[in-house]
């Protein structure tokens, strides 16, 4: 039986800065879906990568006395390192300076032009270099002439560019979104975008004069123009899997099952990207999964506030599994979330250390103490997987983790109720106690193996440790705590207070 193919993508960030928590969310959400699909027997392609063209890159390179190519060669490694650090199971990493991608984007341009969807015109209006985006007079006025994300005034431009006839596809795109042929998740993001495009999509500039944009893919047949970053960047989702020259490969995986993006770039992915695909006579992605932002203590992360937090602040102290756990469970998959050290450490010590870690340790030690490490083969009842699967299929990964913890807490309550240690004490008096004890511990071990399977998309290393502990039927003699208690940023309330005597 041939495996069914599945394809998931993440947005490609600019390399003019270091990776941050938003990039980590892209990677982790996609990784959960990819691992879950593999568990269900599908062959998964999982794209990641970086956007290496544009004025922001050229400006940053110049500030460091480097060529743009030398600069991106140095910077893209930071994103590959984060992907490895987060234990992301990606299969592909694309750089938009890759020769294959550059050639494929030029082919896409020529195909769009041949179909009559590209024309030359003069643009006069507002532009944000930080966003690499043109903005309307209305948007500029609403934001008082300054980009709210970059805290910088919009530039007024007048230049001759090539345009893509996005407006020609408004009706088809609206129909695809309304019918969920291209599903936007969550529903309220879908409504936001439909409201945004209620008057139709506007044609978009897809090039800039070389004198104003020197670092990018040259426009075929016009050496005075360079491709604007969005046409170049959006194409990566198909070029990375071999479009157009490896048809057997890309046709096996496109259309993407899921494209994971942040809410700030939905309009590009729900407007320009499907227009490009329709013009190329290619199917639309099946789902756009849109996640929110992460605040710190209720405030937006900001360099000026110094409240940023990322993997490098957490993983060296708590490990990658705890990092994945917090941001996949305590940040809503489909909305904004919040981080504080108090919340993180409460989750680490209470939910990982106590609910799960102590439970695993406790069950393993009882099997060692009462059954010489051998797990009985009594019937093992399975918990209802329906709510978990429903949450996974609905891209509510945080709720899927809630279901896992419901099982964990139910198992903890079961052990407190049946008290296997008391059953063990009665073995000499009660001839049925031995069998009953075996059933209790077999049930507990079986439930933990089920928890292990459910955890695998989220916390693969922890899932594997639990599996190795109980799957063979013999608990290992050496037991290491999964999540030893830690308080690095908030005091342990149980610690004795030390009074400092004055001199």
C-alpha positions in Angstrom: 0.0 0.0 0.0 1.5 3.3 -1.1 1.8 5.9 1.7 -0.3 9.0 1.3 1.7 12.2 0.8 1.3 15.2 3.0 2.9 18.7 2.8 3.2 21.4 5.4 5.0 24.8 5.1 6.2 27.6 7.4 6.7 31.3 6.5 10.3 32.2 5.6 11.7 35.0 7.7 14.1 37.6 6.7 17.7 37.0 7.8 18.4 40.6 8.7 17.9 39.7 12.4 18.1 36.8 14.8 15.3 34.3 15.0 12.7 35.0 17.7 9.8 33.4 19.4 7.3 34.0 16.5 9.6 31.9 14.2 9.7 29.2 16.9 5.9 29.1 17.0 5.8 28.6 13.2 8.2 25.7 13.4 6.7 24.0 16.5 3.1 24.1 15.2 4.1 22.7 11.9 6.2 20.1 13.6 3.3 18.9 15.7 1.2 18.4 12.6 4.0 16.7 10.7 4.8 14.3 13.5 1.1 13.5 14.0 0.7 12.8 10.2 3.7 10.5 10.3 2.2 8.6 13.2 -0.8 8.0 11.0 1.3 6.6 8.2 1.7 9.5 5.9 4.9 10.5 4.1 5.4 14.2 5.0 7.4 17.0 3.3 7.9 19.8 5.8 9.4 23.0 4.4 11.3 25.7 6.3 13.7 28.3 5.0 14.7 32.0 4.9 14.1 35.0 2.7 17.4 36.5 1.6 16.5 39.3 -0.8 15.4 42.9 -0.4 16.6 46.3 0.7 16.6 45.4 4.4 19.1 42.7 3.7 21.3 44.9 1.5 21.2 47.7 4.1 22.2 45.4 6.9 25.0 43.9 4.9 26.3 47.4 3.9 26.3 48.5 7.6 28.6 45.6 8.3 30.8 46.2 5.3 29.8 42.9 3.7 28.3 42.0 0.3 24.6 40.9 0.6 25.6 37.3 -0.4 28.3 37.1 2.2 25.9 38.5 4.8 23.1 36.0 4.1 25.6 33.1 3.9 26.5 34.0 7.5 23.0 34.7 8.9 20.9 31.9 7.6 22.7 29.5 9.9 21.0 31.1 12.9 17.7 29.8 11.7 19.0 26.3 10.9 20.4 26.2 14.4 17.1 27.2 16.0 15.3 24.5 13.9 17.8 21.9 15.2 17.6 23.3 18.8 13.8 22.9 18.9 14.0 19.4 17.5 12.0 20.3 14.5 11.5 17.4 12.0 11.7 19.5 8.8 12.7 17.8 5.6 13.5 20.9 3.6 15.3 24.2 4.1 15.2 26.7 1.3 17.2 29.9 0.8 15.8 32.3 -1.8 19.3 32.8 -3.1 19.4 29.1 -4.1 20.1 28.9 -7.9 17.1 26.5 -8.4 14.8 28.9 -6.7 16.0 31.9 -8.6 15.6 30.1 -11.9 12.1 28.9 -10.9 10.9 32.3 -9.9 12.0 33.7 -13.2 10.1 30.9 -15.0 7.0 31.8 -12.9 7.4 35.5 -13.9 7.6 34.6 -17.6 4.5 32.3 -17.3 2.5 35.0 -15.6 3.6 37.6 -18.2 2.8 35.2 -21.1 -0.7 34.8 -19.7 -1.2 38.5 -19.7 -1.2 39.0 -15.9 1.8 41.4 -15.7 1.8 45.0 -16.9 4.0 48.0 -16.3 2.7 51.1 -14.5 3.7 54.0 -12.2 3.3 53.7 -8.5 2.9 56.7 -6.4 2.2 56.3 -2.7 3.5 55.1 0.7 6.0 52.4 1.4 7.4 50.7 4.6 10.8 49.4 4.2 10.6 47.4 7.4 7.5 45.5 6.2 8.8 45.5 2.6 5.2 46.6 1.8 3.3 49.3 0.0 0.4 50.8 2.0 -2.7 52.7 0.9 -3.4 56.4 1.7 -6.1 55.2 4.0 -3.7 52.9 5.9 -1.1 55.6 6.2 -3.7 58.0 7.5 -5.0 55.5 10.1 -1.5 55.0 11.4 -0.6 58.7 11.4 1.9 58.3 8.6 4.1 55.8 10.6 4.3 52.0 10.6 3.0 50.7 14.0 5.2 47.6 13.8 8.5 49.4 13.0 7.8 52.8 14.6 9.2 54.5 11.4 7.6 57.0 9.0 6.3 55.7 5.7 8.3 56.7 2.7 6.6 58.5 -0.2 7.6 56.9 -3.5 7.0 57.5 -7.1 8.5 54.9 -9.5 7.8 52.8 -12.5 7.1 49.1 -11.6 5.6 46.0 -13.0 2.2 45.0 -11.6 0.5 41.7 -11.1 -3.3 41.7 -11.9 -4.3 40.4 -8.5 -7.7 42.1 -9.0 -8.5 39.6 -11.8 -8.8 36.8 -9.2 -10.9 38.5 -6.5 -14.0 36.6 -7.1 -12.3 33.2 -7.3 -10.3 33.8 -4.2 -13.4 35.0 -2.3 -15.3 31.9 -3.4 -12.4 29.6 -2.4 -12.3 31.1 1.1 -16.0 31.3 1.7 -16.5 27.6 0.6 -13.4 26.5 2.6 -11.8 25.2 -0.5 -8.9 27.2 0.9 -9.7 27.1 4.6 -8.5 29.9 6.8 -8.2 28.8 10.5 -9.4 30.2 12.8 -12.8 31.3 11.5 -12.4 34.9 12.9 -9.3 35.4 10.7 -11.2 34.2 7.7 -13.9 36.8 8.5 -11.2 39.5 8.9 -9.7 38.8 5.5 -13.0 38.7 3.8 -13.9 42.1 5.2 -10.5 43.4 4.1 -11.1 42.3 0.5 -14.8 43.2 0.4 -14.2 45.7 -2.4 -11.9 43.3 -4.3 -8.2 42.8 -4.3 -5.9 45.6 -5.7 -3.2 44.9 -8.3 0.2 44.7 -6.6 3.6 45.9 -7.5 5.9 43.0 -8.1 9.1 44.8 -9.1 11.1 47.9 -8.3 13.7 49.8 -10.3 17.2 48.5 -9.8 18.3 51.9 -8.6 15.8 51.5 -5.7 16.2 47.8 -5.1 19.5 46.3 -6.0 19.4 43.0 -4.2 16.9 40.6 -5.6 16.0 38.3 -8.5 16.4 40.1 -11.9 13.2 40.6 -13.9 13.5 38.4 -17.1 14.1 40.6 -20.1 14.4 43.9 -18.3 17.7 44.5 -16.5 16.4 47.8 -15.1 14.0 46.1 -12.8 14.4 43.7 -9.8 11.6 41.4 -8.5 9.9 42.7 -5.4 10.3 40.5 -2.5 6.8 39.0 -2.1 6.5 37.3 -5.5 10.0 35.9 -4.9 9.3 34.8 -1.4 5.8 33.3 -1.8 7.1 31.1 -4.7 9.3 29.2 -2.3 6.5 26.9 -1.2 6.4 25.2 -4.7 10.0 25.7 -5.8 11.4 23.9 -2.7 9.5 20.7 -3.8 10.8 20.9 -7.3 8.5 23.2 -9.3 8.6 23.5 -12.3 11.3 21.1 -13.5 10.7 18.0 -11.2 7.0 17.4 -11.9 6.9 13.9 -10.3 8.2 15.3 -7.1 6.1 18.5 -6.7 2.9 17.0 -8.1 3.1 14.3 -5.4 3.0 17.0 -2.6 1.2 20.1 -3.9 -1.2 21.4 -2.9 0.0 21.9 0.6 -2.2 20.4 3.2 -1.3 23.2 5.7 0.5 26.5 5.5 1.4 27.9 8.9 1.7 31.7 9.1 1.5 34.5 11.6 -1.5 36.8 11.6 0.6 39.8 10.3 1.2 38.1 6.9 -2.3 36.6 6.3 -3.2 39.2 3.7 -0.2 38.2 1.5 -0.9 34.5 1.8 -4.7 34.8 1.4 -4.6 37.4 -1.4 -1.4 37.5 -3.5 -0.4 33.9 -3.1 -3.7 32.3 -4.3 -3.8 34.8 -7.1 -0.4 33.6 -8.3 -1.5 30.0 -8.0 -4.7 30.4 -10.0 -2.8 32.3 -12.7 -0.3 29.4 -12.8 -3.2 27.0 -13.1 -2.1 25.3 -9.8 -4.4 24.2 -6.9 -4.7 26.3 -3.8 -3.4 25.2 -0.4 -6.0 23.4 1.6 -5.6 25.2 4.9 -3.9 28.4 6.1 -3.3 28.0 9.8 -2.9 31.5 11.3 -1.4 31.9 14.8 -1.2 35.0 16.9 1.6 36.8 18.7 3.2 36.1 22.1 3.2 38.9 24.7 5.3 39.0 27.8 3.3 39.8 30.9 0.6 41.2 28.8 2.9 43.6 26.9 4.1 43.2 23.3 7.7 42.1 23.1 9.9 45.1 22.3 13.6 45.7 22.1 13.1 49.1 23.7 11.3 47.5 26.7 13.9 44.8 26.9 11.2 42.2 27.6 12.0 39.8 24.8 12.2 36.1 25.5 13.3 33.3 23.2 14.6 29.7 23.1 18.1 30.8 24.2 16.7 32.2 27.4 14.8 29.0 28.4 16.2 25.9 26.8 19.7 25.9 28.4 18.0 25.9 31.8 14.9 23.8 31.3 15.4 21.9 28.1 13.7 21.8 24.8 10.9 19.6 25.9 9.7 22.1 28.6 10.0 24.9 26.0 7.9 23.0 23.5 5.4 22.1 26.3 4.7 25.6 27.5 4.4 27.3 24.1 2.3 24.5 22.6 -0.1 24.1 25.5 -0.2 27.5 27.2 -0.2 29.6 24.1 -3.5 29.1 22.2 -2.8 27.6 18.8 -5.1 30.0 17.0 -4.8 33.2 19.0 -2.4 35.5 20.9 -0.7 34.1 24.1 1.3 35.3 27.0 4.5 34.4 28.8 5.8 35.2 32.2 8.5 33.4 34.2 6.0 32.7 36.9 3.6 31.0 34.5 6.4 29.1 32.9 7.9 27.8 36.1 4.5 26.9 37.6 3.8 24.8 34.4 7.3 23.2 34.6 7.2 22.3 38.3 3.5 21.6 38.7 2.4 20.1 35.3 5.6 18.5 34.0 7.4 17.8 37.2 4.5 16.8 39.4 1.6 15.7 37.2 3.6 13.8 34.7 7.2 13.3 36.0 6.2 12.1 39.5 3.5 9.9 38.0 5.9 8.1 35.7 8.5 7.8 38.5 5.9 6.5 41.0 4.5 3.9 38.7 7.9 2.6 37.6 9.1 2.4 41.2 6.0 0.4 42.3 6.6 -2.1 39.4 10.2 -2.4 40.6 9.3 -2.8 44.3 6.3 -5.0 44.0 6.9 -7.0 40.8 10.7 -7.1 40.4 10.4 -4.7 37.5 8.2 -7.0 35.4 4.9 -5.5 34.1 2.0 -7.9 34.1 -0.1 -8.5 31.0 -3.5 -8.0 32.4 -6.1 -6.3 30.2 -5.4 -2.6 29.8 -8.3 -0.2 29.4 -7.8 2.6 26.8 -9.0 6.2 27.4 -11.3 7.7 24.8 -9.1 9.2 22.1 -12.0 11.0 20.3 -11.5 14.4 21.9 -7.8 14.3 21.3 -8.1 13.4 17.7 -10.8 16.0 17.2 -8.6 18.7 18.6 -5.6 17.6 16.5 -7.7 17.5 13.3 -9.1 20.9 14.1 -5.7 22.5 14.6 -6.4 23.1 18.3 -3.1 21.7 19.5 -3.3 23.4 22.9 -6.7 21.6 23.5 -5.2 18.3 22.4 -2.6 18.8 25.1 -5.3 19.5 27.6 -6.8 16.1 26.7 -3.5 14.5 27.4 -3.3 16.1 30.8 -6.8 15.1 31.6 -5.7 11.5 31.2 -2.6 12.1 33.3 -4.6 13.6 36.1 -7.2 10.9 35.9 -4.5 8.3 36.3 -3.1 10.2 39.3 -6.5 10.1 40.8 -6.9 6.4 40.1 -3.7 5.6 41.8 -4.7 7.6 44.9 -8.0 5.9 45.0 -6.9 2.3 44.6 -3.7 2.7 46.7 -1.6 -0.1 45.2 0.8 0.2 48.2 -2.0 -0.9 50.5 -2.9 -3.8 48.1 0.8 -4.8 48.2 0.7 -4.9 52.0 -2.2 -7.3 51.9 -0.7 -9.9 49.6 0.2 -12.3 52.5 -3.4 -12.1 53.9 -5.4 -11.9 50.7 -4.8 -14.5 47.9 -6.4 -12.3 45.3 -4.3 -9.2 46.2 -1.4 -10.3 44.0 -3.5 -10.5 40.8 -5.3 -7.3 41.7 -2.0 -5.5 42.2 -0.8 -6.7 38.8 -3.9 -5.5 37.1 -3.6 -2.0 38.8 0.0 -1.6 37.7 -0.6 -3.0 34.2 -3.4 -0.5 33.8 -1.2 2.3 34.9 1.7 1.3 32.6 -0.7 0.9 29.7 -2.2 4.3 30.3 1.3 5.8 30.4 2.1 4.2 27.0 -1.0 5.7 25.6 0.1 9.1 27.0 3.4 8.5 25.4 1.8 8.0 22.0 -0.3 11.1 22.4 2.7 13.2 23.5 4.9 12.2 20.6 4.0 15.1 18.3 4.5 17.6 21.1 7.3 16.3 23.3 9.0 13.5 21.2 12.0 13.0 23.6 9.7 12.7 26.7 7.4 10.4 24.8 10.3 8.1 23.8 11.6 8.0 27.4 8.2 6.9 28.7 7.9 4.4 25.9 11.3 2.9 26.6 10.4 2.7 30.3 7.3 0.6 29.9 7.0 -0.9 26.4 9.4 -3.8 26.8 7.4 -5.2 29.8 10.4 -4.7 32.1 11.1 -1.4 33.8 14.8 -0.4 33.7 16.7 -0.6 37.0 18.0 3.0 36.6 15.3 5.7 36.7 16.1 9.3 36.0 13.5 12.0 36.8 11.9 13.4 33.7 11.6 17.0 35.0 13.6 17.7 38.2 12.2 20.6 40.2 13.7 24.0 39.3 13.2 27.6 40.4 15.5 29.9 38.5 13.4 33.0 38.2 10.8 32.7 41.0 11.6 31.7 44.6 10.6 28.2 45.8 7.9 29.0 48.4 9.0 25.9 50.4 12.6 27.1 50.8 13.5 28.3 54.3 13.8 32.0 54.6 17.3 33.3 55.4 17.5 36.5 57.4 20.5 38.7 56.8 21.8 40.2 60.0 22.9 43.9 59.8 26.5 44.8 60.6 
